[in-house]
Amino acid sequence: MTLKRLLLIPLQIVVGFIVVIDELARPIYRPLIRRFAELHVVEAAEAAVARLPRFVILVLLLVPLAIAEPLKIYGLLQIGQGHLVRGVLILALAYLASFLLIERIYDAGKSKLMTISWFAWVINFIAWIRAAILDWLKATPVWGAIAATKALVARAVAAVRTAR
């Protein structure tokens, strides 16, 4: 194994863990995002964002992104240092910011943002990395347990919905 590959292992583990958390949380947060996006105030804010120039939209996107993404890694570090509750709370807040703020800004301004060539390249590269990590994870024996847990969470969410 080369030194470069050896040094990249911790980064791959962190990124892989974030992708796994995202996959596990998806059945929970997607319905919440849909409901949030349907709020009149959110629809109005998205329409306002969509009317802005592309670089203003970029700044609106990058400011919360520059805060939320490092917080996800910090939350993982806190969990790794034995501060489970603190780490989970930090992760939850960072994901909440991502889901409710960053995704709404991105969705509202995506067509203008993708006209920025370097931004489009970065987004496509991130999508490629995410897909590669998911493909790698799906090839591991652990993925079966993750898939089973994801299905269990989805069934629990569905049961809560029907119980209302």
C-alpha positions in Angstrom: 0.0 0.0 0.0 1.4 3.4 -0.9 1.8 6.2 1.6 -0.8 8.3 -0.2 -3.4 5.5 0.1 -2.5 4.9 3.7 -2.9 8.6 4.5 -6.3 8.8 2.8 -7.8 6.0 4.8 -9.0 8.2 7.8 -10.6 10.6 5.3 -12.3 7.8 3.5 -13.6 6.5 6.8 -15.0 9.9 7.9 -16.6 10.6 4.5 -18.0 7.0 4.4 -19.5 7.5 7.9 -21.1 10.7 6.9 -22.6 9.1 3.8 -23.9 6.2 5.9 -25.5 8.5 8.4 -27.1 10.4 5.5 -28.4 7.1 4.0 -29.8 6.0 7.4 -31.4 9.4 8.1 -33.0 9.8 4.7 -36.3 8.0 5.5 -36.7 10.4 8.4 -35.7 13.7 7.0 -37.1 13.6 3.5 -40.7 13.8 4.6 -39.7 16.7 7.0 -38.0 18.5 4.2 -41.1 18.1 1.9 -43.4 19.5 4.7 -41.0 22.4 5.4 -40.7 23.2 1.7 -44.5 23.4 1.4 -44.7 26.2 4.0 -45.8 29.5 2.4 -42.9 31.5 3.9 -40.4 28.9 2.6 -41.9 29.0 -0.9 -41.7 32.8 -0.9 -38.1 32.8 0.3 -37.2 30.3 -2.4 -38.8 32.4 -5.0 -36.9 35.4 -3.8 -33.6 33.5 -3.9 -34.4 32.3 -7.4 -34.6 35.9 -8.6 -31.2 36.8 -7.2 -28.0 37.0 -9.3 -26.1 33.7 -9.4 -23.1 34.9 -7.3 -25.4 36.3 -4.6 -27.1 32.9 -4.5 -23.6 31.3 -4.3 -22.7 33.4 -1.2 -26.1 32.6 0.4 -25.3 28.9 -0.1 -21.6 29.0 0.9 -22.0 30.8 4.2 -24.2 28.2 6.0 -22.4 25.4 4.1 -19.0 26.6 5.5 -20.5 26.3 9.0 -22.6 23.1 8.7 -20.1 20.8 6.9 -17.2 21.2 9.3 -19.7 20.8 12.2 -20.6 17.3 10.9 -16.9 16.3 11.1 -16.6 18.0 14.5 -19.7 16.0 15.7 -18.0 12.8 14.6 -14.9 13.8 16.4 -16.9 14.4 19.6 -18.5 11.0 19.3 -15.0 9.5 18.7 -13.7 11.1 21.9 -16.5 9.6 23.9 -18.9 12.6 24.0 -21.8 10.7 22.5 -24.7 13.1 23.4 -22.7 16.2 22.5 -21.5 14.7 19.2 -25.0 13.5 18.2 -26.5 16.9 19.0 -23.9 18.7 16.9 -24.4 16.2 14.0 -28.2 16.7 14.3 -28.0 20.5 14.2 -25.5 20.4 11.3 -27.8 18.1 9.4 -30.8 20.1 10.2 -29.1 23.2 8.8 -28.1 21.3 5.7 -31.6 19.9 5.2 -33.7 23.0 6.0 -31.5 25.8 4.8 -28.7 24.7 2.5 -30.9 22.4 0.4 -33.6 24.9 0.1 -31.2 27.6 -1.1 -29.5 25.1 -3.5 -32.8 23.9 -4.9 -34.1 27.5 -5.4 -30.9 28.7 -7.1 -29.6 25.5 -8.8 -30.3 26.5 -12.4 -28.3 29.7 -11.9 -25.6 28.1 -9.8 -25.0 25.4 -12.4 -24.1 28.2 -15.0 -20.9 28.8 -12.9 -18.6 26.3 -14.6 -16.3 25.6 -11.6 -19.4 25.2 -9.3 -21.0 22.7 -11.7 -17.7 20.8 -11.9 -17.5 20.7 -8.1 -21.1 19.5 -7.7 -20.6 16.8 -10.3 -17.4 15.7 -8.7 -19.0 15.5 -5.3 -21.8 13.4 -6.8 -19.3 11.1 -8.4 -17.4 10.7 -5.1 -20.6 10.0 -3.2 -21.6 7.4 -5.8 -18.2 5.8 -5.6 -18.3 5.7 -1.8 -21.8 4.2 -1.9 -20.7 1.6 -4.4 -17.7 0.7 -2.3 -19.9 0.5 0.9 -22.5 -1.7 -0.9 -19.7 -4.2 -1.7 -18.9 -4.6 2.0 -20.6 -7.1 4.3 -21.6 -4.3 6.6 -23.9 -2.9 4.0 -26.5 -5.6 4.6 -26.8 -4.5 8.2 -27.0 -0.9 7.2 -29.7 -1.7 4.6 -31.7 -3.7 7.2 -31.4 -0.8 9.7 -32.5 1.7 7.0 -35.5 -0.5 6.2 -36.4 -0.8 9.9 -36.2 3.0 10.3 -38.4 3.5 7.2 -41.0 1.0 8.5 -41.0 2.8 11.9 -41.5 6.1 10.3 -44.4 4.7 8.2 -45.9 3.2 11.3 -45.8 6.5 13.1 -47.5 8.2 10.1 -50.3 5.7 9.9 -50.8 5.8 13.7 -51.8 9.5 13.4 
